[in-house]
Amino acid sequence: MSTGPNRILDEFAKLMTDAAGAAQGVRREVETAFKGQAERILNTMDVVQREEFEAAREMAVKAREDNVLLAARIEALEAKLAELTGQAAPAAATKAKTKK
């Protein structure tokens, strides 16, 4: 068993260790409470979560790519139709030229 100044220092070290552990526990509880409150506030504000935003963004990018491909197919089909019917130029191509 420790005696004298060593015992006091041991008790002080134990007290500080216990205090540090308690402070960590309080910090975790405060963080949990803050996160919960922040989530409640964001839910009432109708803010989109990052995962949902990324999913919608990916869908929009794919839709744009599909639109470009479909526009190219339409142009090719209109050109082929114009060839078969003997027309000078397809209507979509004429509209596109006048917009520029």
Backbone as CSV, one residue per row, in Angstrom:
resi,resn,N_x,N_y,N_z,CA_x,CA_y,CA_z,C_x,C_y,C_z
1,MET,0.838,-1.176,0.000,0.000,0.000,0.000,0.878,1.232,0.000
2,SER,0.516,2.237,-0.804,1.298,3.466,-0.925,1.083,4.351,0.291
3,THR,2.134,5.087,0.632,2.022,6.016,1.756,2.620,7.338,1.345
4,GLY,2.238,8.391,2.039,2.841,9.694,1.834,2.466,10.325,0.511
5,PRO,3.433,11.067,-0.053,3.166,11.836,-1.281,2.782,10.941,-2.473
6,ASN,3.336,9.720,-2.511,2.987,8.823,-3.615,1.505,8.466,-3.599
7,ARG,0.973,8.261,-2.428,-0.443,7.920,-2.310,-1.303,9.087,-2.782
8,ILE,-0.922,10.290,-2.419,-1.674,11.484,-2.841,-1.627,11.611,-4.364
9,LEU,-0.447,11.401,-4.944,-0.311,11.494,-6.392,-1.109,10.386,-7.087
10,ASP,-1.109,9.192,-6.512,-1.891,8.102,-7.087,-3.388,8.421,-7.059
11,GLU,-3.845,8.939,-5.939,-5.261,9.300,-5.818,-5.621,10.421,-6.799
12,PHE,-4.705,11.386,-6.939,-4.932,12.498,-7.855,-4.979,11.996,-9.305
13,ALA,-4.091,11.078,-9.651,-4.075,10.510,-11.010,-5.364,9.735,-11.269
14,LYS,-5.825,8.972,-10.275,-7.066,8.226,-10.424,-8.246,9.175,-10.603
15,LEU,-8.258,10.246,-9.831,-9.321,11.241,-9.933,-9.331,11.883,-11.323
16,MET,-8.164,12.212,-11.845,-8.062,12.828,-13.178,-8.502,11.851,-14.269
17,THR,-8.153,10.576,-14.112,-8.569,9.561,-15.084,-10.079,9.423,-15.088
18,ASP,-10.671,9.390,-13.888,-12.130,9.306,-13.784,-12.788,10.546,-14.380
19,ALA,-12.209,11.699,-14.140,-12.770,12.949,-14.669,-12.681,12.980,-16.197
20,ALA,-11.576,12.496,-16.744,-11.418,12.462,-18.203,-12.445,11.517,-18.825
21,GLY,-12.666,10.384,-18.193,-13.666,9.436,-18.684,-15.066,10.035,-18.643
22,ALA,-15.376,10.727,-17.566,-16.687,11.363,-17.435,-16.845,12.461,-18.490
23,ALA,-15.774,13.221,-18.732,-15.829,14.288,-19.735,-16.057,13.702,-21.127
24,GLN,-15.434,12.576,-21.413,-15.635,11.917,-22.710,-17.081,11.457,-22.864
25,GLY,-17.631,10.917,-21.797,-19.029,10.476,-21.830,-19.965,11.642,-22.073
26,VAL,-19.713,12.753,-21.411,-20.540,13.949,-21.595,-20.415,14.443,-23.036
27,ARG,-19.187,14.425,-23.570,-18.963,14.881,-24.941,-19.758,14.028,-25.928
28,ARG,-19.750,12.710,-25.731,-20.511,11.819,-26.613,-22.008,12.107,-26.523
29,GLU,-22.494,12.317,-25.312,-23.922,12.603,-25.138,-24.300,13.920,-25.809
30,VAL,-23.450,14.941,-25.675,-23.724,16.232,-26.305,-23.710,16.089,-27.830
31,GLU,-22.741,15.362,-28.369,-22.683,15.150,-29.817,-23.934,14.435,-30.315
32,THR,-24.361,13.400,-29.615,-25.550,12.652,-30.006,-26.785,13.546,-29.971
33,ALA,-26.913,14.328,-28.923,-28.063,15.230,-28.809,-28.032,16.288,-29.911
34,PHE,-26.851,16.818,-30.202,-26.730,17.842,-31.240,-27.080,17.264,-32.612
35,LYS,-26.576,16.071,-32.908,-26.877,15.440,-34.204,-28.374,15.180,-34.338
36,GLY,-28.982,14.700,-33.283,-30.424,14.437,-33.315,-31.214,15.706,-33.560
37,GLN,-30.836,16.777,-32.858,-31.534,18.056,-33.025,-31.315,18.604,-34.434
38,ALA,-30.089,18.494,-34.940,-29.786,18.984,-36.290,-30.600,18.211,-37.329
39,GLU,-30.719,16.905,-37.175,-31.519,16.107,-38.099,-32.983,16.513,-38.059
40,ARG,-33.515,16.764,-36.868,-34.911,17.195,-36.750,-35.125,18.526,-37.447
41,ILE,-34.195,19.452,-37.265,-34.314,20.770,-37.903,-34.243,20.634,-39.421
42,LEU,-33.290,19.856,-39.910,-33.152,19.683,-41.354,-34.370,18.984,-41.955
43,ASN,-34.960,18.048,-41.227,-36.158,17.366,-41.730,-37.338,18.317,-41.838
44,THR,-37.458,19.254,-40.920,-38.559,20.218,-40.992,-38.329,21.234,-42.105
45,MET,-37.083,21.423,-42.516,-36.776,22.387,-43.572,-36.859,21.753,-44.962
46,ASP,-37.206,20.482,-45.057,-37.272,19.774,-46.337,-35.953,19.832,-47.093
47,VAL,-34.853,19.657,-46.404,-33.530,19.620,-47.025,-33.276,18.199,-47.499
48,VAL,-32.760,18.080,-48.709,-32.500,16.773,-49.296,-31.201,16.211,-48.729
49,GLN,-31.217,14.910,-48.434,-29.995,14.271,-47.958,-29.034,14.075,-49.118
50,ARG,-27.771,14.020,-48.809,-26.724,13.922,-49.834,-26.922,12.716,-50.747
51,GLU,-27.273,11.557,-50.156,-27.449,10.348,-50.947,-28.573,10.523,-51.964
52,GLU,-29.685,11.149,-51.532,-30.805,11.371,-52.437,-30.407,12.331,-53.554
53,PHE,-29.660,13.371,-53.208,-29.211,14.340,-54.208,-28.316,13.677,-55.237
54,GLU,-27.373,12.861,-54.781,-26.455,12.184,-55.696,-27.215,11.230,-56.617
55,ALA,-28.205,10.529,-56.089,-28.994,9.609,-56.915,-29.760,10.385,-57.987
56,ALA,-30.368,11.501,-57.615,-31.105,12.319,-58.586,-30.153,12.904,-59.626
57,ARG,-28.976,13.294,-59.190,-27.977,13.856,-60.110,-27.548,12.811,-61.142
58,GLU,-27.290,11.596,-60.679,-26.906,10.523,-61.592,-28.012,10.224,-62.594
59,MET,-29.273,10.261,-62.141,-30.393,10.030,-63.049,-30.468,11.137,-64.097
60,ALA,-30.227,12.384,-63.692,-30.269,13.506,-64.635,-29.152,13.395,-65.671
61,VAL,-27.962,13.007,-65.234,-26.841,12.841,-66.170,-27.167,11.750,-67.180
62,LYS,-27.714,10.634,-66.705,-28.075,9.536,-67.612,-29.167,9.989,-68.574
63,ALA,-30.143,10.743,-68.095,-31.219,11.223,-68.963,-30.666,12.146,-70.048
64,ARG,-29.709,13.014,-69.692,-29.093,13.887,-70.698,-28.369,13.067,-71.764
65,GLU,-27.623,12.070,-71.320,-26.913,11.213,-72.271,-27.891,10.499,-73.195
66,ASP,-28.986,10.001,-72.616,-30.006,9.335,-73.429,-30.628,10.304,-74.430
67,ASN,-30.877,11.549,-74.018,-31.447,12.549,-74.914,-30.528,12.819,-76.096
68,VAL,-29.230,12.912,-75.835,-28.270,13.145,-76.916,-28.289,11.977,-77.899
69,LEU,-28.292,10.763,-77.371,-28.334,9.580,-78.238,-29.628,9.520,-79.046
70,LEU,-30.737,9.820,-78.391,-32.020,9.783,-79.093,-32.105,10.881,-80.155
71,ALA,-31.560,12.058,-79.862,-31.551,13.132,-80.857,-30.737,12.725,-82.080
72,ALA,-29.625,12.051,-81.847,-28.803,11.585,-82.965,-29.562,10.532,-83.780
73,ARG,-30.261,9.647,-83.103,-31.050,8.627,-83.816,-32.164,9.270,-84.639
74,ILE,-32.822,10.275,-84.052,-33.893,10.958,-84.776,-33.339,11.644,-86.024
75,GLU,-32.203,12.313,-85.884,-31.582,12.958,-87.042,-31.265,11.943,-88.133
76,ALA,-30.704,10.806,-87.735,-30.358,9.779,-88.708,-31.608,9.243,-89.394
77,LEU,-32.663,9.004,-88.617,-33.908,8.499,-89.204,-34.548,9.527,-90.130
78,GLU,-34.503,10.807,-89.726,-35.066,11.855,-90.579,-34.279,11.977,-91.881
79,ALA,-32.953,11.841,-91.779,-32.131,11.900,-92.990,-32.461,10.723,-93.904
80,LYS,-32.620,9.557,-93.328,-32.952,8.377,-94.115,-34.332,8.529,-94.743
81,LEU,-35.280,9.059,-93.993,-36.623,9.288,-94.501,-36.604,10.303,-95.641
82,ALA,-35.812,11.349,-95.473,-35.695,12.358,-96.527,-35.103,11.745,-97.783
83,GLU,-34.135,10.869,-97.597,-33.528,10.167,-98.735,-34.562,9.324,-99.464
84,LEU,-35.356,8.586,-98.697,-36.339,7.681,-99.290,-37.483,8.433,-99.971
85,THR,-37.877,9.556,-99.388,-39.013,10.295,-99.957,-38.563,11.324,-100.978
86,GLY,-37.273,11.589,-101.045,-36.754,12.535,-102.015,-36.843,13.987,-101.569
87,GLN,-37.076,14.229,-100.272,-37.132,15.604,-99.767,-35.722,16.157,-99.656
88,ALA,-35.628,17.515,-99.646,-34.319,18.167,-99.598,-33.666,18.024,-98.224
89,ALA,-34.404,18.362,-97.180,-33.840,18.295,-95.831,-34.941,18.005,-94.840
90,PRO,-34.639,17.282,-93.774,-35.652,17.021,-92.754,-36.038,18.299,-92.015
91,ALA,-37.244,18.335,-91.493,-37.752,19.524,-90.820,-36.922,19.885,-89.596
92,ALA,-36.495,18.912,-88.823,-35.716,19.188,-87.611,-34.385,19.817,-87.960
93,ALA,-33.758,19.363,-89.013,-32.467,19.929,-89.411,-32.647,21.370,-89.873
94,THR,-33.738,21.660,-90.555,-34.011,23.018,-91.008,-34.232,23.933,-89.815
95,LYS,-34.980,23.467,-88.819,-35.219,24.253,-87.608,-33.915,24.523,-86.866
96,ALA,-33.077,23.515,-86.775,-31.799,23.659,-86.072,-30.926,24.691,-86.767
97,LYS,-30.930,24.706,-88.094,-30.099,25.661,-88.842,-30.610,27.086,-88.644
98,THR,-31.922,27.272,-88.534,-32.465,28.621,-88.376,-32.240,29.154,-86.965
99,LYS,-32.109,28.295,-85.987,-31.856,28.736,-84.607,-30.452,29.271,-84.436
100,LYS,-29.474,28.775,-85.205,-28.094,29.204,-85.076,-27.975,30.550,-85.636
